[in-house]
Amino acid sequence: MIADDSAFVRKYLKEILARDPEIEVVGTARDGEEAVKLVLALRPDVVTMDVEMPKLDGLTALQYIMNENPVPVVVISSLTQKGELLTYEALALGAVEVIAKPSGIVSTDLRKIADEIRRKVKAAAKSNMKAATRVIKRREAGPNFKPAPSGVSAPFKKLVIIGVSTGGPKTLTEILPELPADLPAPIIVVQHMPAGFTRGFAERLGNICRLEVSEAQDGETVTPGKILVAPGHSHLKIERRLGKNEVRVRLTDEPRDALYKPSVEVAMESALKVLGGQRLVGVLLTGMGDDGANAMVKIKDAGGITIAEAEETAVVWGMPREAIVRGGASIVTPSYRVAREIVKAVNEG
């Protein structure tokens, strides 16, 4: 079911989705109030929802839906400051995916992301709604992190790389605030998220984490006690600074043929090449597909510790399942124990 206050968006979304023989559009709603009524009447498998709508806004409609008839919701939001804020709230309330609504000519711009729309709708259909709607205890951690002094590259024994996709924002808000402020390791988060959303997402994580959180910048030195979120517009690679015992971030468009940008596989393999397996902790959380699964196998085979989210808490048990099936998981654990396993892995050896 499609919910959007723009008749043009509803029309073109319906056309885009109807082109996939596995998808049937059963209804469209022009506002939040109509969306709630149609969800209860039609019982769709997935809802695409704009967050800025009349009568009932998308957030209020989402809360009604999650209370009355929990169903996977894919948020389609414009990249405005208000739209960005509402999108994060929607993800916290149980929405499982986000798509950036392009600005410009509706028909042309929506067709440019047609494959992404169909892919994310089909991924949402496989969501574990019990996991998506679970209540997470909010931690008001505040900015009590202990960053390294400006200009100083503190040494670290291990680097943690977390790969996550569908259902990830909510899962990360469960895991990252549990990490201690004195964790002696840098953390790289590769979340499949559209360009334009990752900076605000990092800022919101920073408000609830003990560690410092920011969107990664090209050339930035990797230091312990800091979480870097890969930006949605680039792949993130790890490289060693020439002539110095420092590791830094490199943002790049290569490889251009990767299905996801940023790619978990690209980030993990670059870190493995620079640091070796024994200095890596690979973590693969909820998400469709297999991004990062092969890299997890390589890290584990090279002596690293790899952690995969268990099926019971994964919103979409795709990426972690593939890592497990291929033999790339040292540890399989529900999301609420992942932080504990990360701390153990960092302090081991």
VOGU-3710 file (C-alpha; in Angstrom, 3 decimals, decimal comma):
1> miaddsafvr> 0,000/0,000/0,000  1,221/3,500/-0,909  0,675/6,536/1,334  1,663/9,952/-0,018  -0,107/13,292/-0,216  1,136/13,905/-3,782  -1,062/12,427/-6,505  1,916/12,398/-8,863  4,092/10,477/-6,399  1,305/7,953/-5,786
11> kylkeilard> 0,844/7,486/-9,533  4,511/6,933/-10,331  5,199/4,779/-7,267  2,299/2,557/-8,298  3,700/2,227/-11,817  7,210/1,480/-10,550  6,059/-1,193/-8,106  3,554/-2,768/-10,494  6,368/-3,541/-12,944  7,668/-6,219/-10,598
21> peievvgtar> 5,558/-9,387/-10,951  6,177/-10,204/-7,259  4,563/-6,937/-6,093  0,893/-6,041/-6,117  -0,266/-2,534/-5,151  -3,510/-3,070/-3,222  -4,303/0,546/-2,371  -3,167/4,162/-2,135  -3,764/6,776/0,572  -3,522/10,561/0,279
31> dgeeavklvl> -3,011/11,293/3,988  -2,165/9,627/7,285  -5,756/9,153/8,340  -6,655/7,311/5,155  -3,443/5,284/5,438  -4,422/3,946/8,861  -7,921/3,008/7,674  -6,611/1,224/4,571  -3,956/-0,695/6,485  -6,619/-2,053/8,834
41> alrpdvvtmd> -8,975/-2,840/5,946  -6,526/-4,213/3,362  -3,889/-5,814/5,632  -1,021/-5,137/3,175  2,353/-6,869/3,522  4,261/-3,571/3,193  3,426/0,144/3,362  5,419/2,920/1,678  4,822/6,137/3,590  5,675/9,783/3,271
51> vempkldglt> 6,235/11,423/6,648  4,891/14,875/5,820  1,145/14,434/5,150  -2,083/16,288/6,081  -4,742/15,256/8,655  -2,459/12,675/10,294  1,277/13,066/9,644  3,325/9,992/8,849  4,661/9,628/12,395  1,227/9,604/13,987
61> alqyimnenp> -0,102/7,233/11,331  2,886/4,967/11,906  2,178/4,804/15,643  -1,455/3,840/14,990  -0,380/1,172/12,514  2,245/-0,313/14,845  -0,283/-0,449/17,694  -3,225/-1,839/15,717  -1,676/-3,930/12,932  2,151/-3,941/12,844
71> vpvvvisslt> 3,311/-4,047/9,235  6,689/-3,268/7,609  6,830/0,427/6,687  9,268/1,884/4,157  9,610/5,637/4,664  9,949/7,714/1,502  11,078/11,130/2,680  12,366/14,324/1,106  15,871/15,472/2,012  14,728/18,566/3,864
81> qkgelltyea> 15,755/19,367/7,426  12,221/18,641/8,623  11,937/15,490/6,499  15,256/14,207/7,812  14,212/14,727/11,442  10,846/13,027/10,927  12,508/10,111/9,159  14,721/9,307/12,165  11,684/9,443/14,419  9,870/7,049/12,076
91> lalgavevia> 12,793/4,605/12,197  12,753/4,780/16,005  9,017/4,000/15,979  9,458/0,846/13,901  9,821/1,781/10,226  12,282/-0,668/8,665  13,697/1,201/5,680  14,212/4,699/4,303  14,315/5,976/0,733  15,316/9,528/-0,130
101> kpsgivstdl> 12,627/11,181/-2,260  14,413/13,059/-5,064  13,701/16,703/-5,700  12,824/17,898/-9,187  10,554/16,338/-11,800  8,668/13,577/-9,997  8,369/11,109/-12,891  12,025/11,377/-13,970  13,585/11,349/-10,517  11,470/8,522/-9,087
111> rkiadeirrk> 12,269/6,358/-12,092  15,979/6,873/-11,416  15,574/5,071/-8,092  12,970/2,540/-9,283  15,239/-0,459/-8,656  16,013/0,759/-5,130  12,302/1,212/-4,376  11,391/-2,291/-5,546  14,381/-3,850/-3,774  13,627/-2,179/-0,442
121> vkaaaksnmk> 9,911/-2,963/-0,594  10,684/-6,643/-1,169  13,252/-6,617/1,647  10,690/-5,040/3,974  8,220/-7,822/3,176  10,627/-10,265/4,857  10,928/-8,203/8,036  10,613/-9,682/11,508  8,042/-7,250/12,934  8,548/-8,506/16,465
131> aatrvikrre> 12,156/-7,349/16,214  11,269/-4,123/14,389  8,750/-3,028/17,023  10,559/-4,116/20,189  10,924/-1,401/22,792  14,479/-0,204/23,274  15,504/1,304/26,580  16,680/4,809/25,805  19,965/5,786/27,387  20,578/9,468/27,981
141> agpnfkpaps> 24,309/8,976/27,897  25,265/12,527/27,025  28,617/13,519/25,503  30,841/11,869/28,110  33,232/10,373/25,567  36,994/10,721/25,906  38,380/11,637/22,484  42,098/11,720/21,837  43,695/15,186/22,071  43,447/17,213/18,871
151> gvsapfkklv> 46,041/16,187/16,300  47,109/13,093/18,222  46,758/9,585/16,772  46,303/7,297/19,746  47,429/3,689/19,165  44,891/0,903/19,107  45,140/-2,866/19,034  41,860/-3,592/17,261  39,402/-1,943/14,892  35,683/-2,767/14,959
161> iigvstggpk> 33,709/-2,637/11,702  29,919/-2,927/11,908  27,898/-3,634/8,760  24,115/-3,166/8,805  21,212/-2,457/6,462  17,416/-2,862/6,752  16,309/-2,237/10,346  19,766/-0,951/11,201  19,118/2,511/12,649  16,941/1,152/15,444
171> tlteilpelp> 19,281/-1,788/16,108  22,297/0,526/16,325  20,513/2,679/18,902  20,214/-0,460/20,991  23,854/-1,506/20,670  26,106/1,554/20,434  24,960/3,320/23,650  25,981/0,193/25,585  29,646/0,590/24,612  31,854/2,111/27,361
181> adlpapiivv> 33,458/5,541/26,999  36,936/4,067/27,500  36,658/1,409/24,773  40,242/1,199/23,429  39,198/0,719/19,812  37,848/2,792/16,931  34,510/1,745/15,440  33,464/2,078/11,799  29,728/1,800/11,066  28,679/1,019/7,497
191> qhmpagftrg> 24,897/1,507/7,393  23,117/1,278/4,039  21,480/4,705/4,037  20,911/7,339/1,343  23,334/10,231/0,986  22,105/13,179/2,998  20,839/11,150/5,947  24,082/9,814/7,433  25,376/13,092/8,898  22,174/13,696/10,866
201> faerlgnicr> 22,046/10,012/11,821  25,569/10,248/13,266  24,615/13,361/15,231  21,581/11,629/16,715  23,685/8,605/17,693  26,132/10,994/19,330  23,366/12,254/21,611  22,803/8,818/23,132  26,295/7,268/23,049  29,149/7,438/25,539
211> levseaqdge> 31,592/7,460/22,627  32,051/10,365/20,223  30,126/9,811/16,960  30,494/11,630/13,652  30,144/11,107/9,923  33,510/10,002/8,540  35,548/12,584/6,615  38,023/11,815/3,844  41,564/11,622/5,242  40,392/11,535/8,869
221> tvtpgkilva> 42,668/9,677/11,286  41,089/6,635/12,920  41,376/6,881/16,705  40,077/4,807/19,635  37,033/6,028/21,510  35,340/7,302/18,366  32,584/5,934/16,133  32,764/6,929/12,461  29,647/6,494/10,298  30,331/5,907/6,602
231> pghshlkier> 28,646/8,657/4,533  25,854/7,576/2,234  27,518/8,981/-0,884  30,840/7,057/-0,817  32,564/3,800/-0,069  34,725/3,932/3,043  38,159/2,341/2,902  40,864/2,060/5,543  44,425/2,925/4,559  47,758/3,426/6,321
241> rlgknevrvr> 49,231/6,917/6,217  52,516/6,900/4,330  55,554/7,266/6,545  53,519/7,242/9,740  52,049/4,605/12,015  48,567/5,988/11,478  45,403/4,600/9,939  42,992/6,903/8,175  39,743/6,937/6,242  39,612/7,173/2,484
251> ltdeprdaly> 36,272/7,974/0,826  35,944/6,856/-2,773  33,490/6,012/-5,560  35,395/2,826/-6,366  34,264/0,168/-6,978  31,482/1,775/-9,006  29,719/-1,531/-9,668  29,048/-2,323/-5,982  25,336/-2,868/-5,290  25,482/-0,749/-2,142
261> kpsvevames> 27,242/2,513/-1,430  28,664/2,467/1,149  29,587/-1,213/0,923  30,315/-3,321/4,002  32,418/-5,682/1,885  34,620/-2,855/0,609  35,210/-1,413/4,093  35,992/-4,764/5,724  38,322/-5,967/2,979  40,294/-2,712/2,968
271> alkvlggqrl> 40,747/-2,957/6,750  41,823/-6,591/6,462  44,455/-5,647/3,891  45,889/-2,861/6,075  45,584/-4,323/9,585  45,346/-8,089/9,151  42,684/-10,328/10,651  43,923/-10,441/14,243  43,420/-6,692/14,648  39,840/-6,764/13,357
281> vgvlltgmgd> 36,430/-7,354/14,916  33,804/-7,753/12,199  30,123/-7,359/13,087  27,213/-8,051/10,744  23,719/-7,026/11,778  20,220/-6,981/10,284  19,878/-6,458/6,537  18,822/-8,021/3,253  21,332/-9,676/0,959  24,899/-10,711/1,652
291> dganamvkik> 26,963/-7,517/1,799  29,903/-8,215/4,091  29,369/-11,976/4,366  32,427/-12,947/2,304  34,598/-10,411/4,103  33,507/-11,894/7,445  34,773/-15,288/6,260  38,143/-13,765/5,317  38,474/-11,932/8,629  37,665/-15,071/10,612
301> daggitiaea> 40,064/-17,198/8,534  42,788/-14,589/9,124  42,401/-14,862/12,900  39,905/-12,074/13,539  36,761/-12,219/15,654  33,451/-12,017/13,816  30,013/-11,442/15,341  26,710/-12,092/13,536  23,271/-11,099/14,817  21,000/-14,033/15,656
311> eetavvwgmp> 17,727/-14,574/13,827  15,584/-13,900/16,904  16,353/-10,158/16,952  17,225/-9,405/13,307  14,607/-7,303/11,517  15,786/-8,949/8,282  17,979/-11,991/8,804  19,832/-11,808/5,505  23,360/-10,434/5,841  24,150/-12,117/9,181
321> reaivrggas> 22,582/-15,377/8,020  24,838/-15,432/4,953  27,905/-14,882/7,126  26,853/-17,782/9,361  26,039/-20,140/6,476  29,389/-19,426/4,805  31,300/-20,073/8,015  32,161/-16,439/8,691  30,751/-16,040/12,200  32,842/-16,760/15,312
331> ivtpsyrvar> 29,935/-15,660/17,500  26,173/-15,654/16,858  24,222/-13,588/19,359  21,031/-11,508/19,693  21,403/-7,757/19,275  21,094/-7,015/22,992  24,319/-8,950/23,627  26,333/-7,569/20,710  27,859/-4,662/22,676  29,074/-7,081/25,356
341> eivkavneg> 30,658/-9,314/22,713  32,346/-6,336/21,048  33,948/-5,298/24,346  35,128/-8,872/24,989  36,536/-9,149/21,456  38,391/-5,835/21,706  39,989/-6,806/25,014  40,885/-10,330/23,914  44,441/-11,158/22,923
//
